[in-house]
Amino acid sequence: MRKLVLCSGKVYYDLLAERTAQGIEDVAIGRLEQISPFPHDHLQSEAKKYPNAEIVWCQEEPKNAGAWFYVRQRIVTAMRAVRAVAPTYAGRKPAAATATGHAKTSAKEQAKLVAEALA
């Protein structure tokens, strides 16, 4: 696998559907439904399965409103037992509001973040 996309929540289903629709076979998706306490053991076992994979955190919330700033350093710490990683972010830009308020804009942003995570 070239990439391991980590996520939490509904975005998992969007990632899974798009990966299937595009026939992408070299991207794994890992769900972290409980991030506190952080699942270090689970993440280490995922890292061992995909030793050369780029690590990406994907979230549908704006960058400043979701879990990214919480999980970023914890991913680094958990992975340290397996290998050094520098996780990257795939998601919406920082925003003052949690949603755009426009369905078309929201759908476009969602499609973009899913595509970015799987690219």
KEKOL-276776 format. One record per atom (N, C-alpha, C): residue in one letter; atom name; y, x, z. Coordinates in steps of 0.1 Angstrom, whole numbers, padded with zeros to 4 digits, always signed. Each point is the difference from the previous one (the first is absolute). Last residue first. Example, Ala and Ser with C-alpha at 12.3 -4.5 7.8 and 13.67 -1.06 7.14 Angstrom:
// residues 2
+------+------+-------+-------+-------+
! rest ! atom !     Y !     X !     Z !
+------+------+-------+-------+-------+
!    S !    N ! -0022 ! +0128 ! +0071 !
!    S !   CA ! +0011 ! +0009 ! +0000 !
!    S !    C ! +0011 ! -0008 ! +0008 !
!    A !    N ! -0057 ! +0003 ! -0001 !
!    A !   CA ! +0012 ! -0009 ! +0000 !
!    A !    C ! +0012 ! +0009 ! +0000 !
+------+------+-------+-------+-------+
***
This chain:
// residues 119
+------+------+-------+-------+-------+
! rest ! atom !     Y !     X !     Z !
+------+------+-------+-------+-------+
!    A !    N ! +0106 ! -0057 ! -0034 !
!    A !   CA ! +0002 ! +0010 ! -0011 !
!    A !    C ! -0006 ! +0013 ! +0003 !
!    L !    N ! +0002 ! -0040 ! +0030 !
!    L !   CA ! -0013 ! +0003 ! -0008 !
!    L !    C ! +0002 ! +0010 ! -0011 !
!    A !    N ! +0037 ! -0014 ! +0029 !
!    A !   CA ! -0011 ! +0004 ! +0009 !
!    A !    C ! -0013 ! +0004 ! -0008 !
!    E !    N ! +0037 ! -0018 ! -0023 !
!    E !   CA ! +0004 ! +0013 ! +0005 !
!    E !    C ! -0012 ! +0006 ! +0009 !
!    A !    N ! -0003 ! -0045 ! -0016 !
!    A !   CA ! -0001 ! +0010 ! -0011 !
!    A !    C ! +0002 ! +0014 ! +0005 !
!    V !    N ! +0009 ! -0034 ! +0030 !
!    V !   CA ! -0014 ! +0001 ! -0002 !
!    V !    C ! -0003 ! +0010 ! -0011 !
!    L !    N ! +0045 ! -0010 ! +0009 !
!    L !   CA ! -0006 ! +0008 ! +0011 !
!    L !    C ! -0015 ! +0001 ! -0002 !
!    K !    N ! +0023 ! -0026 ! -0031 !
!    K !   CA ! +0004 ! +0014 ! -0001 !
!    K !    C ! -0006 ! +0008 ! +0011 !
!    A !    N ! -0006 ! -0047 ! +0000 !
!    A !   CA ! -0007 ! +0006 ! -0011 !
!    A !    C ! +0003 ! +0015 ! -0002 !
!    Q !    N ! +0025 ! -0024 ! +0032 !
!    Q !   CA ! -0014 ! +0001 ! +0004 !
!    Q !    C ! -0009 ! +0006 ! -0011 !
!    E !    N ! +0045 ! -0009 ! -0009 !
!    E !   CA ! -0001 ! +0011 ! +0009 !
!    E !    C ! -0014 ! +0002 ! +0005 !
!    K !    N ! +0009 ! -0037 ! -0028 !
!    K !   CA ! +0002 ! +0012 ! -0007 !
!    K !    C ! -0001 ! +0013 ! +0009 !
!    A !    N ! -0001 ! -0043 ! +0020 !
!    A !   CA ! -0013 ! +0002 ! -0008 !
!    A !    C ! +0001 ! +0013 ! -0008 !
!    S !    N ! +0039 ! -0013 ! +0024 !
!    S !   CA ! -0011 ! +0003 ! +0009 !
!    S !    C ! -0013 ! +0003 ! -0008 !
!    T !    N ! +0036 ! -0017 ! -0024 !
!    T !   CA ! +0003 ! +0014 ! +0004 !
!    T !    C ! -0011 ! +0005 ! +0010 !
!    K !    N ! -0002 ! -0045 ! -0014 !
!    K !   CA ! -0002 ! +0009 ! -0012 !
!    K !    C ! +0002 ! +0015 ! +0004 !
!    A !    N ! +0009 ! -0034 ! +0033 !
!    A !   CA ! -0015 ! +0001 ! -0003 !
!    A !    C ! -0002 ! +0010 ! -0011 !
!    H !    N ! +0040 ! +0001 ! +0035 !
!    H !   CA ! -0002 ! -0004 ! -0014 !
!    H !    C ! -0014 ! +0002 ! -0003 !
!    G !    N ! +0018 ! +0014 ! +0041 !
!    G !   CA ! +0005 ! -0014 ! -0001 !
!    G !    C ! -0002 ! -0006 ! -0013 !
!    T !    N ! -0012 ! +0045 ! +0021 !
!    T !   CA ! +0012 ! -0001 ! -0009 !
!    T !    C ! +0006 ! -0014 ! +0000 !
!    A !    N ! -0025 ! +0022 ! +0044 !
!    A !   CA ! -0004 ! -0005 ! -0013 !
!    A !    C ! +0013 ! -0002 ! -0009 !
!    T !    N ! +0002 ! +0019 ! +0044 !
!    T !   CA ! -0014 ! +0002 ! -0002 !
!    T !    C ! -0005 ! -0005 ! -0014 !
!    A !    N ! +0050 ! +0020 ! +0012 !
!    A !   CA ! -0008 ! -0012 ! +0001 !
!    A !    C ! -0014 ! +0003 ! -0003 !
!    A !    N ! +0030 ! +0035 ! -0003 !
!    A !   CA ! +0005 ! -0007 ! +0012 !
!    A !    C ! -0008 ! -0012 ! +0003 !
!    A !    N ! -0021 ! +0043 ! -0026 !
!    A !   CA ! +0009 ! -0011 ! -0002 !
!    A !    C ! +0004 ! -0006 ! +0013 !
!    P !    N ! -0028 ! +0044 ! -0029 !
!    P !   CA ! +0005 ! -0005 ! +0013 !
!    P !    C ! +0010 ! -0011 ! -0004 !
!    K !    N ! -0038 ! +0005 ! -0035 !
!    K !   CA ! +0011 ! +0009 ! +0005 !
!    K !    C ! +0005 ! -0006 ! +0013 !
!    R !    N ! -0051 ! -0010 ! -0016 !
!    R !   CA ! +0014 ! -0003 ! -0003 !
!    R !    C ! +0009 ! +0010 ! +0006 !
!    G !    N ! -0048 ! +0019 ! -0011 !
!    G !   CA ! +0005 ! -0013 ! +0005 !
!    G !    C ! +0015 ! -0003 ! -0003 !
!    A !    N ! -0037 ! +0042 ! +0007 !
!    A !   CA ! +0001 ! -0009 ! -0011 !
!    A !    C ! +0005 ! -0013 ! +0005 !
!    Y !    N ! -0004 ! +0056 ! +0018 !
!    Y !   CA ! +0003 ! -0014 ! +0002 !
!    Y !    C ! +0001 ! -0008 ! -0013 !
!    T !    N ! -0028 ! +0047 ! +0019 !
!    T !   CA ! +0012 ! -0005 ! -0007 !
!    T !    C ! +0001 ! -0015 ! +0002 !
!    P !    N ! -0024 ! +0045 ! +0029 !
!    P !   CA ! -0001 ! -0014 ! -0006 !
!    P !    C ! +0013 ! -0003 ! -0007 !
!    A !    N ! -0024 ! +0046 ! +0011 !
!    A !   CA ! +0014 ! -0005 ! +0001 !
!    A !    C ! +0000 ! -0014 ! -0007 !
!    V !    N ! -0040 ! +0035 ! +0025 !
!    V !   CA ! +0005 ! -0010 ! -0010 !
!    V !    C ! +0015 ! -0002 ! +0002 !
!    A !    N ! -0046 ! +0034 ! +0014 !
!    A !   CA ! +0014 ! -0002 ! +0001 !
!    A !    C ! +0004 ! -0010 ! -0011 !
!    R !    N ! -0049 ! -0001 ! +0022 !
!    R !   CA ! +0008 ! +0008 ! -0009 !
!    R !    C ! +0015 ! -0003 ! +0002 !
!    V !    N ! -0036 ! -0014 ! +0032 !
!    V !   CA ! -0007 ! +0002 ! -0013 !
!    V !    C ! +0007 ! +0009 ! -0010 !
!    A !    N ! +0018 ! -0011 ! +0043 !
!    A !   CA ! -0014 ! +0004 ! +0003 !
!    A !    C ! -0008 ! +0002 ! -0012 !
!    R !    N ! +0044 ! -0017 ! -0003 !
!    R !   CA ! +0000 ! +0014 ! +0003 !
!    R !    C ! -0014 ! +0005 ! +0003 !
!    M !    N ! +0014 ! -0046 ! -0008 !
!    M !   CA ! -0006 ! +0007 ! -0011 !
!    M !    C ! -0002 ! +0015 ! +0003 !
!    A !    N ! +0022 ! -0030 ! +0031 !
!    A !   CA ! -0014 ! -0004 ! -0001 !
!    A !    C ! -0007 ! +0009 ! -0011 !
!    T !    N ! +0047 ! +0006 ! +0006 !
!    T !   CA ! -0008 ! +0004 ! +0012 !
!    T !    C ! -0015 ! -0003 ! -0002 !
!    V !    N ! +0029 ! -0016 ! -0033 !
!    V !   CA ! +0000 ! +0015 ! -0001 !
!    V !    C ! -0008 ! +0005 ! +0012 !
!    I !    N ! +0008 ! -0046 ! -0001 !
!    I !   CA ! -0009 ! +0004 ! -0011 !
!    I !    C ! -0002 ! +0015 ! +0000 !
!    R !    N ! +0032 ! -0016 ! +0029 !
!    R !   CA ! -0014 ! -0003 ! +0005 !
!    R !    C ! -0010 ! +0003 ! -0010 !
!    Q !    N ! +0046 ! +0002 ! -0011 !
!    Q !   CA ! -0004 ! +0012 ! +0008 !
!    Q !    C ! -0014 ! -0002 ! +0006 !
!    R !    N ! +0016 ! -0037 ! -0026 !
!    R !   CA ! +0001 ! +0013 ! -0008 !
!    R !    C ! -0005 ! +0012 ! +0008 !
!    V !    N ! +0005 ! -0048 ! +0016 !
!    V !   CA ! -0013 ! +0006 ! -0004 !
!    V !    C ! +0001 ! +0014 ! -0007 !
!    Y !    N ! +0040 ! -0024 ! +0016 !
!    Y !   CA ! -0010 ! +0000 ! +0011 !
!    Y !    C ! -0013 ! +0008 ! -0005 !
!    F !    N ! +0034 ! -0010 ! -0031 !
!    F !   CA ! +0005 ! +0010 ! +0009 !
!    F !    C ! -0008 ! +0002 ! +0013 !
!    W !    N ! -0013 ! -0034 ! -0033 !
!    W !   CA ! +0001 ! +0014 ! -0006 !
!    W !    C ! +0004 ! +0010 ! +0010 !
!    A !    N ! -0005 ! -0051 ! +0002 !
!    A !   CA ! -0007 ! +0010 ! +0009 !
!    A !    C ! +0002 ! +0014 ! -0004 !
!    G !    N ! +0037 ! -0038 ! -0013 !
!    G !   CA ! -0014 ! +0000 ! +0001 !
!    G !    C ! -0005 ! +0011 ! +0009 !
!    A !    N ! +0046 ! -0006 ! -0013 !
!    A !   CA ! -0004 ! -0012 ! +0008 !
!    A !    C ! -0015 ! +0000 ! +0002 !
!    N !    N ! +0027 ! +0032 ! -0027 !
!    N !   CA ! +0005 ! +0000 ! +0013 !
!    N !    C ! -0005 ! -0011 ! +0009 !
!    K !    N ! -0012 ! +0002 ! -0046 !
!    K !   CA ! -0004 ! +0013 ! +0006 !
!    K !    C ! +0004 ! +0001 ! +0015 !
!    P !    N ! -0009 ! -0048 ! -0021 !
!    P !   CA ! +0009 ! +0011 ! -0003 !
!    P !    C ! -0003 ! +0012 ! +0008 !
!    E !    N ! -0041 ! -0032 ! -0009 !
!    E !   CA ! +0013 ! -0001 ! +0007 !
!    E !    C ! +0009 ! +0011 ! -0005 !
!    E !    N ! -0045 ! -0002 ! -0015 !
!    E !   CA ! +0009 ! -0009 ! -0007 !
!    E !    C ! +0013 ! -0002 ! +0007 !
!    Q !    N ! -0035 ! +0044 ! -0002 !
!    Q !   CA ! +0004 ! -0011 ! +0008 !
!    Q !    C ! +0009 ! -0009 ! -0008 !
!    C !    N ! -0034 ! +0048 ! +0000 !
!    C !   CA ! +0006 ! -0011 ! -0008 !
!    C !    C ! +0003 ! -0011 ! +0009 !
!    W !    N ! -0012 ! +0056 ! +0000 !
!    W !   CA ! +0001 ! -0012 ! +0008 !
!    W !    C ! +0007 ! -0010 ! -0008 !
!    V !    N ! -0031 ! +0045 ! -0014 !
!    V !   CA ! +0011 ! -0009 ! -0002 !
!    V !    C ! +0000 ! -0011 ! +0010 !
!    I !    N ! -0025 ! +0051 ! -0014 !
!    I !   CA ! +0001 ! -0011 ! +0010 !
!    I !    C ! +0013 ! -0007 ! -0002 !
!    E !    N ! -0036 ! +0031 ! -0033 !
!    E !   CA ! +0014 ! -0002 ! +0005 !
!    E !    C ! +0001 ! -0012 ! +0009 !
!    A !    N ! -0047 ! +0027 ! -0007 !
!    A !   CA ! +0009 ! -0011 ! -0004 !
!    A !    C ! +0014 ! +0001 ! +0006 !
!    N !    N ! -0043 ! +0027 ! +0004 !
!    N !   CA ! +0011 ! +0005 ! -0008 !
!    N !    C ! +0010 ! -0010 ! -0004 !
!    P !    N ! -0040 ! -0009 ! +0028 !
!    P !   CA ! +0006 ! +0013 ! +0004 !
!    P !    C ! +0012 ! +0005 ! -0008 !
!    Y !    N ! -0027 ! -0046 ! +0012 !
!    Y !   CA ! +0008 ! +0004 ! -0011 !
!    Y !    C ! +0008 ! +0013 ! +0003 !
!    K !    N ! -0031 ! -0017 ! +0031 !
!    K !   CA ! -0006 ! -0006 ! -0012 !
!    K !    C ! +0008 ! +0004 ! -0012 !
!    K !    N ! +0016 ! +0013 ! +0043 !
!    K !   CA ! -0012 ! +0007 ! -0004 !
!    K !    C ! -0007 ! -0005 ! -0012 !
!    A !    N ! +0037 ! -0023 ! +0017 !
!    A !   CA ! +0005 ! +0013 ! -0005 !
!    A !    C ! -0012 ! +0008 ! -0004 !
!    E !    N ! -0008 ! -0040 ! +0023 !
!    E !   CA ! +0005 ! -0003 ! -0014 !
!    E !    C ! +0004 ! +0013 ! -0007 !
!    S !    N ! -0012 ! +0003 ! +0046 !
!    S !   CA ! -0012 ! -0003 ! -0009 !
!    S !    C ! +0004 ! -0003 ! -0014 !
!    Q !    N ! +0035 ! +0006 ! +0031 !
!    Q !   CA ! -0007 ! +0013 ! -0003 !
!    Q !    C ! -0012 ! -0003 ! -0008 !
!    L !    N ! +0024 ! -0037 ! +0014 !
!    L !   CA ! +0007 ! +0007 ! -0010 !
!    L !    C ! -0007 ! +0013 ! -0003 !
!    H !    N ! -0017 ! -0026 ! +0035 !
!    H !   CA ! -0002 ! -0007 ! -0013 !
!    H !    C ! +0007 ! +0008 ! -0011 !
!    D !    N ! +0007 ! +0015 ! +0043 !
!    D !   CA ! -0014 ! +0003 ! -0004 !
!    D !    C ! -0003 ! -0007 ! -0014 !
!    H !    N ! +0043 ! -0007 ! +0022 !
!    H !   CA ! -0002 ! +0014 ! -0005 !
!    H !    C ! -0014 ! +0002 ! -0006 !
!    P !    N ! +0031 ! -0043 ! +0010 !
!    P !   CA ! -0014 ! +0003 ! -0002 !
!    P !    C ! -0003 ! +0014 ! -0006 !
!    F !    N ! +0040 ! -0021 ! +0035 !
!    F !   CA ! -0002 ! +0005 ! -0014 !
!    F !    C ! -0015 ! +0004 ! -0002 !
!    P !    N ! +0017 ! -0039 ! +0035 !
!    P !   CA ! +0000 ! +0015 ! -0001 !
!    P !    C ! -0005 ! +0004 ! -0014 !
!    S !    N ! +0021 ! -0025 ! -0014 !
!    S !   CA ! +0003 ! +0004 ! +0013 !
!    S !    C ! -0010 ! -0006 ! +0010 !
!    I !    N ! -0002 ! -0007 ! -0047 !
!    I !   CA ! +0007 ! +0013 ! +0000 !
!    I !    C ! +0004 ! +0005 ! +0014 !
!    Q !    N ! -0035 ! -0035 ! -0029 !
!    Q !   CA ! +0005 ! +0003 ! +0014 !
!    Q !    C ! +0006 ! +0013 ! +0000 !
!    E !    N ! -0016 ! -0014 ! -0040 !
!    E !   CA ! +0005 ! -0013 ! +0005 !
!    E !    C ! +0005 ! +0001 ! +0014 !
!    L !    N ! -0010 ! +0030 ! -0044 !
!    L !   CA ! +0003 ! +0003 ! +0014 !
!    L !    C ! +0006 ! -0013 ! +0006 !
!    R !    N ! -0029 ! +0015 ! -0048 !
!    R !   CA ! +0007 ! -0010 ! +0008 !
!    R !    C ! +0001 ! +0005 ! +0014 !
!    G !    N ! -0007 ! +0024 ! -0051 !
!    G !   CA ! -0004 ! -0001 ! +0014 !
!    G !    C ! +0009 ! -0009 ! +0007 !
!    I !    N ! -0016 ! +0014 ! -0053 !
!    I !   CA ! +0009 ! -0008 ! +0008 !
!    I !    C ! -0005 ! -0001 ! +0014 !
!    A !    N ! -0005 ! +0034 ! -0047 !
!    A !   CA ! -0007 ! -0007 ! +0011 !
!    A !    C ! +0011 ! -0007 ! +0008 !
!    V !    N ! -0005 ! +0020 ! -0053 !
!    V !   CA ! +0009 ! -0002 ! +0011 !
!    V !    C ! -0008 ! -0009 ! +0010 !
!    D !    N ! -0015 ! +0013 ! -0044 !
!    D !   CA ! +0002 ! +0012 ! +0007 !
!    D !    C ! +0010 ! -0001 ! +0011 !
!    E !    N ! -0014 ! -0034 ! -0034 !
!    E !   CA ! -0012 ! +0004 ! +0008 !
!    E !    C ! +0002 ! +0012 ! +0008 !
!    I !    N ! +0026 ! -0043 ! -0029 !
!    I !   CA ! +0002 ! +0013 ! +0007 !
!    I !    C ! -0012 ! +0003 ! +0009 !
!    G !    N ! +0012 ! -0040 ! -0030 !
!    G !   CA ! -0012 ! +0008 ! -0002 !
!    G !    C ! +0002 ! +0014 ! +0006 !
!    Q !    N ! +0031 ! -0039 ! -0001 !
!    Q !   CA ! +0003 ! +0012 ! -0008 !
!    Q !    C ! -0013 ! +0008 ! -0002 !
!    A !    N ! -0003 ! -0039 ! +0027 !
!    A !   CA ! +0006 ! -0004 ! -0013 !
!    A !    C ! +0002 ! +0012 ! -0010 !
!    T !    N ! -0013 ! +0008 ! +0045 !
!    T !   CA ! -0011 ! -0006 ! -0007 !
!    T !    C ! +0005 ! -0004 ! -0014 !
!    R !    N ! +0032 ! +0017 ! +0030 !
!    R !   CA ! -0010 ! +0010 ! -0003 !
!    R !    C ! -0011 ! -0005 ! -0009 !
!    E !    N ! +0030 ! -0031 ! +0016 !
!    E !   CA ! +0006 ! +0008 ! -0010 !
!    E !    C ! -0009 ! +0011 ! -0004 !
!    A !    N ! -0013 ! -0027 ! +0036 !
!    A !   CA ! +0001 ! -0008 ! -0012 !
!    A !    C ! +0005 ! +0008 ! -0012 !
!    L !    N ! +0001 ! +0020 ! +0043 !
!    L !   CA ! -0014 ! -0002 ! -0004 !
!    L !    C ! +0000 ! -0007 ! -0014 !
!    L !    N ! +0041 ! +0004 ! +0022 !
!    L !   CA ! -0004 ! +0013 ! -0005 !
!    L !    C ! -0014 ! -0001 ! -0006 !
!    D !    N ! +0017 ! -0038 ! +0021 !
!    D !   CA ! +0008 ! +0003 ! -0012 !
!    D !    C ! -0005 ! +0013 ! -0006 !
!    Y !    N ! -0017 ! -0011 ! +0041 !
!    Y !   CA ! -0006 ! -0009 ! -0010 !
!    Y !    C ! +0007 ! +0002 ! -0013 !
!    Y !    N ! +0017 ! +0023 ! +0038 !
!    Y !   CA ! -0014 ! +0005 ! -0004 !
!    Y !    C ! -0006 ! -0008 ! -0011 !
!    V !    N ! +0041 ! -0012 ! +0022 !
!    V !   CA ! +0001 ! +0009 ! -0012 !
!    V !    C ! -0013 ! +0006 ! -0004 !
!    K !    N ! +0006 ! -0028 ! +0040 !
!    K !   CA ! -0003 ! -0006 ! -0013 !
!    K !    C ! +0001 ! +0009 ! -0012 !
!    G !    N ! -0007 ! +0025 ! +0047 !
!    G !   CA ! +0005 ! -0013 ! -0003 !
!    G !    C ! -0004 ! -0005 ! -0014 !
!    S !    N ! +0005 ! +0052 ! +0010 !
!    S !   CA ! -0003 ! -0010 ! +0010 !
!    S !    C ! +0005 ! -0013 ! -0005 !
!    C !    N ! -0015 ! +0053 ! -0021 !
!    C !   CA ! +0009 ! -0012 ! +0001 !
!    C !    C ! -0004 ! -0008 ! +0012 !
!    L !    N ! -0009 ! +0049 ! -0033 !
!    L !   CA ! -0002 ! -0007 ! +0013 !
!    L !    C ! +0010 ! -0011 ! +0001 !
!    V !    N ! -0025 ! +0031 ! -0041 !
!    V !   CA ! +0012 ! -0009 ! +0004 !
!    V !    C ! -0004 ! -0007 ! +0013 !
!    L !    N ! -0017 ! +0045 ! -0028 !
!    L !   CA ! -0004 ! -0009 ! +0010 !
!    L !    C ! +0013 ! -0008 ! +0004 !
!    K !    N ! -0017 ! +0032 ! -0045 !
!    K !   CA ! +0010 ! -0006 ! +0009 !
!    K !    C ! -0007 ! -0009 ! +0009 !
!    R !    N ! -0024 ! +0025 ! -0033 !
!    R !   CA ! +0012 ! +0008 ! +0000 !
!    R !    C ! +0011 ! -0005 ! +0010 !
!    M !    N ! -0057 ! +0000 ! -0002 !
!    M !   CA ! +0012 ! -0008 ! +0000 !
!    M !    C ! +0012 ! +0009 ! +0000 !
+------+------+-------+-------+-------+
***
